[in-house]
Amino acid sequence: MTFWRCALLLVVVACGGSGTAITASEPKPVVGEPVAAPPAAVKPVAVAIVMEGWEMWIGNDQLVDEAAPDSFQGALKPLKDAFARVSWSSLPAGSRATVVTYTDHASVRHPMAPIAKLSAAALGEQKDYFGVIDRDLVGGVTLGLDELAKVTDARRVLIVIGDGDDTMPEAAKAALATLAKRAQAENVEVLSIVYEAPLSSPGNVIGALDPNAVVVNSIDAIVDQMSWSFVRLAQPPAVAATGPTPFALALLFNGAEVWTGNDDLVPANDPSRYIGALKSIRAAFERAPMTGFAAGSKAMVITYDSKARTRVPLMPIEGLDAGAIGVQKDYYGTFGIELVGGVRFAFTELAKVQAGRRVLIILGDGGDTNNEAARIQLRALAKQAAELHIEVYALVYKGQLSDETTVVTELDPKAATAATGEQLTADLVALFRVLHKR
């Protein structure tokens, strides 16, 4: 019992002494509520961004005639666009960052300074890298670790961005493996983002430093990788708890009119009338209310059509019911199946939640606007799900206009396909039971 509790109870005798009678009872944990120690304070973060400076990777289209065969847009412009969109302020107060570039040698481009001073300008312009033909990845990583070693009062993170290769690949593999051991010994967390240029080698050596290096091919993916990492770093360290573990659930489903249905709104003889899946989803929540989960569990509803959006923000999981799903008129006039965009959005929202478990349920026809590109992106997102500790469950229901192609299985190989609306309801109810058991 604390001194302040003694004072508040106006106990005259020494607190905790023998023979002391306390009439006010100690607060007790709610049944089913995890018991945990107070969360640890969030430490500031020191970030070293190590960026490749090879001209063909950076790009030269602002300096060379676009019609020339050796003109390449490169990665610098997309990377600067990504920097402008990343929420650097999400990192804890007192966080700092430095930018290191590697060409034929490594150099500090932006000295370690408060994170608020870091901007896209720190990356420079194409002209700063024009004519560079070498890339000393090993030197860049070494200098990045050296800069982080100067910081002793913060979590340390090394972010390596490039095509993952080195001018001397064979020697680099051994050197990077040694640097990986150094990073581990110095408690440096490593995030590697591989963005391949048109002339990049088909293989890369970054895996010797970071076996979980992520290959990206868009600005959105770069933003996602950095944002997810920063959200994670902004959270206090997890504290072990006893009792049932609360979890965060994101329900993501296709909100396009043709998939959700419009039969309540369109005449029966209209050829554009579709039964859809929305009523089947609502039926699952009516049959299996979201009760009985660990205290503190939360849920949100996200939809995707031509873009992803939050329909219901994070709330106690008991509030997730048929009303939260909405009715057909809420989705009337919407179109599109940007599945990948929906998954990315859901990952970003789940990453913000500090919970013992994170769960994503995906409901849709299993396809995307661009299925071929989606396959590659969903494979990468599957790796990210593991790193973000997100459990993914997908249920597929083919609507009247759905393509037969299913790509969501790249994210959840065990995705079940429901042949009817009734089966979709039953599958969703069964999934809720699985979540209860786990």
Secondary structure by P-SEA (a helix, b strand, c coil): ccaaaaaaacccccccccccccccccccccccbbbbcccccbbbbbbbbbbbbccccccccccccccccccccccaaaaaaaaaacccccccccccbbbbbbcccccccccccccccccccccccccccccccccaaaaaaaaaaaaaaaccccbbbbbbbcccccccaaaaaaaaaaaaaaaaaabbbbbbbbbbccccccccccccccccbbbbccaaaaaaaaaaaaaaaacccbbbbcccccbbbbbbbbcccccccccccccccccccccccaaaaaaaaaacccccccccccbbbbbbccbbbbcccccccccccccccccccccccccccaaaaaaaaaaaaaaaccccbbbbbbbcccccccaaaaaaaaaaaaaaaaaabbbbbbbbbbccccccccccccccccbbbbccaaaaaaaaaaaaaaaaac
